[in-house]
């Protein structure tokens, strides 16, 4: 069982594992039990030393499970992915040990009350005191003090990474606005129409009588459509009488670019307000009635609409860059032995 880490550490795992392994959250194909699986054996042997500190295969396997949690469900790792997962896990435990050593070198500390609170929260993960004691015995030789030390280690790593990565990666509204202003093309929006339709599609080669009957049905559909007062009413009618495939979705086409619609539909939509229902529109041998949900003119997406996503995406990019730079910096001068 891996010690519960605070959200900042978990976020780091999600960010760095992506670069080190195929994916922190494997695709559906990867998640399915492959033909051949491999289960790493844990003996407590040392797999690496970082400035003389031994890291064991127990540490490595825990991290492998953190990177690829599906392994717990399928009792092992896909044989083809196992080397990649192992390398990613080894890189991570080395990075964390380097971060921990640097935090200690900087004399960073954890308040006693915080340590006690985190220990209490950690114990809540266990369904009973007996299960918790079993964990202590199996993983930590029954030592509560060793547990506290491991929790303290995680908190020091968190504090160090907050200072060196996450706090520095934060993106203010002012910074986001500057990025927005410098990249007008990135935030350009093409003209879009969001419409619902009810269509009548008589056979193209059905003869005059069939064409006449199609026209009659279309006119009747248009009259019924005109009586609808809402998205819901128009959509229910579309489900009942429309011939086009959009009837299964309330006649809703979702927002589409101007160039994806017939000119006749665009012309009608431009003369409408949201909520309006058009007159009957003939498209070759077919007929349609549209309801305008929304018309979005071409232009720049307002900053308010993209601010949060822009801050989030930019922060993720900074975290990746800062974390990679920190990893290189920590390795400089460090003695790392792979065993």
N, C-alpha and C positions, 0 to 999 in steps of 0.2 A: 504493500500500500504506500502510495506516495503522500508525503506530508501535504496538507492543504496549504496552498500558497495564496497570498492576497491577490486581488484582481490585477494589480500592476504586473506581478510576476506571470500570471496566467496570460496576460496580454502579450508579454514579451515572448512567451513560448509560441503563441499563435503567429507572431510576426517573424521570428527567426526560423522557425521550423519550415516555413514556406520556402525560404531560400536554401535551406540545407537538405530538405527532403522533397520528394515529388509534390507532396501536399500534406499540410497538417491535418486537414479533413479530407480523406481520400474520396475519390469518385465512387459512384455506385459500383462500377465494374471492379475497382480495387477492393471494395468492401465485401464483395461476394467471396465465399470460400473458394480459393483456387484449387487446382488439382493437387498441388504439393505445398505443404506447410512445413515450417521449421520452428521448433520451440527451443529458445536459448536456455542453456543450463546455468544455474547460479551456484557457485561454490564459495564465493567470497574472495576469489583471487583478485589481485591487482591488475587493472587493465591499462592504467596510466598513472604517472606521477607528475604533479604540478608543483614546481619548486619544492620537491621532496615530499609533498602531501599525496598519499595514495588514494586513488579512486578505484573502487571495486566494481566487479561485474554486477553486483547487486544494484549499485548506483546506475550503471549503464542500462540494465534491463528495465528498471523503473522508468527511466527516461524514454526508452523505446516504447513502452506501453503508453506513456503520455503523448508521444508523437503519433502513435498508431493504436488508438484505443480499441479498434475492431479486433485486435489480436486476442483480447480477453474473451470475446464472443466465440472465436474460432480456434482457441487453444494453440495459437502460434501465429507466425508472420508469414506472408507469402514468400516463398523461397526466392523469387526473382527480386523482390523489394527489400529483403532482409539486409543485404549489405549496405544499401543506401540508407535505410532506417538506422542501422547500427552506427554508421558514420555520422549521421545527423545527431544522434543521441550522444555520441562521444564528444563531438564538437561542443554540444550544449553543456555537458557536465564540466568540461574543461573551462569553458567560458564562465560558468557560474562560480567555479572555484577561484579563478583569477579575479573575478569581481569581489568575491568574499575577502580574499587576501588584501585587495586594494582598500576595501572598506575598513578593514582592521588597521592597515597602515595609516589611514587617515584618522584613526582614533574615533570612528563613528560608533555610536552606542544606541542601545534600545532601552527606553525607560522600563523599569521593572513592572509598572502597572500595565503597560502595553504587552509585555511578554506574558504576564499572567492572564490577561484577557484573551490573547491569541491561543494560549494553551487550553483555556476553558472552551473556546469555540471549536478548537480541534477535537476535543474529547466528545463534543456533541455529534460528531460524525458516526460514532459507534452506537449500536442499538442497546448495549448494556455494558455495565462495568466489567463483566467477565470477558466480553469481546475485546474491550480496550486493554485489559490485562494480558490477553492472549497476544495482541499486537505488540505490546511492550516486550513480552518475553521473546517472541519470534524475531522481531526487527531490531530491538535495542537492548537485548540481554536483561530485560526487566527494569531498566534504569529510567526513572522519571527525569533525572538530571540530564541524561543524554538527550531525551526528548526536548527538554527546554533549550538545550544547546542547538539542536537542529532547527527549532523554531526561530531562535535568535539568529542563526545563520541566514535563514530565509528572509527575515526582516531586514537584516543588514544588507543583503543583496538587493532587496527592494528599495531601500533608502538610497543606496549607491546608484542604482539605475534610474531612480527618479531624478536624482541630481544631475546625472551625466547624460541621460537620454530623454526621458519623458518630459521633464520640465522644460528642457531646451527645445523640445519638438513642438510645444504648444503654439498654436497659430491664433493670433488675435484677430478681431474683426477688422482692424485697420490693415493688417497684413493681407487678409483674405480679399479685402476691397482692392488693394494694390494689385494683387494677382489678377483679379477680375478685370480691372481697367487695362492691364497690360496685354490681355489676351482676348480681344474682342471677337475674333473668329471662333474661338473655342466655345463661346457662349452665345453664338448667333443661333437664331431659331427660324426655320423656314415656315412659310404660311401653311397652316393646317386647318382642316375642317373635321369636326366631330359630328357625325350624322347617324341617324337611324333610317332604315328604309323598309318599305313594303313594296314588293315587286310582283308583277304578273308576267310570266314568261311563256307565252303561247308557242307552240311548235313553229319553227321558222318556215316550214314547207307544208303547212296544213291546209292551204287553200283559203279562199275568200271567206267561207263560213266560219272556219276556225279563227281567222284573223278578226272577224267581226265579233265573235264570242269573246275573244281575248280583250278586245277594246271595251266591251260591255263590262266584263269583270274588273278591268282596270279602273273604269270610271266609278264603279260601285265601291271599289277599295279606296279610291281617293276621297269619296264622300264620307266613308266611315272614318278614315284617317283624320279628316278635317274636324271631326267631332271630338277627337281625343284632346285632353287638357294637360297631359303630363307625360313624362318619360315612361312611366309605368303603364299607363293606358295605351300609348302607342306601341310599346313593346309587347304587351299581351295580345294586341290585335295582330301585330306582325307574326307572332307565334302561331296564330290561328289561320291567317289567310295568305301570308306571303309565300312566294315560290322560291325566293333566293335562299342561299345557305345561311344567311345571317339571322334567319327567323329563330334559330335555336338559341340565339344570344340577344333576344329582345330587339332584333333588327339592328343592333349596335355594331357599327364598323370601327369603333375606337378612332382616335385622332389619326388622320392620314394627310400626307402632303397634297398640295393642290395638283401636282403633276400626276397623281395616282387616281384622280377622279375624271370622269367624262366631262368635256367642256360644258355640256348642257346642265349637268349637276352643279358645276362650279358657278355658272351664270345664275342659276336659281338661288344657290346658297348665298351669293354675294348680296342679293336683294332681300335677305331674310334677317330676322333677329332671333337670338336663341329662344327656342320654344315654338317658333313658327313652323307650320306644316305647309309644304309647297303645293302647287297645282300639279296635275298629272304631267310627268315628263316622259316623252317617248324616246327610247334608245334603240333605233333600228326597229325590230319587231317586238321588242320588250317595252314594258312600261314600269315606271317607278314613282313613288312618292317619298319625299324625304322630310325628315324632321331635323331641324338644326339644333344640335345640343350646344355647340360652341364653335366660334370662328376665332382663330388665333392668327393675327396678321404677322407677317415676317418682321423680324426685328431682333433686338438683343434681349435675352432672358433677364428679367429683373434680378438684381443682386440678392434681394430678399429671398428669392426662390432657390438660389444655389449656395447661399452663405454657409449653411450648416454642412452640406456635403463637401463644399470646397475646403472648409476648415478640416474636416475629417480626412479627406483624401490627402491633403497637403501634410497633415500631421503624420499620417502613415508613411508617406515618402520620407519625411525627416527622420522618423524613428528608424526606418531601414538604414538610412545613410549614417546616422549617428551611431547606431548599434554596430554596424560594420566597421566604422572608424574606431570605435572603442575597443572592439575585439582585436584589431590590429595593434592598437596602442598597448593593450594589456599584454599581448604576446611578446612585445619587444623586450628583450632582456630576460624573459621568463625561461626557466628550464622546464621543458615539457618532454616527458619520455613516454612513448607508446610501447606497451608491453604485450 
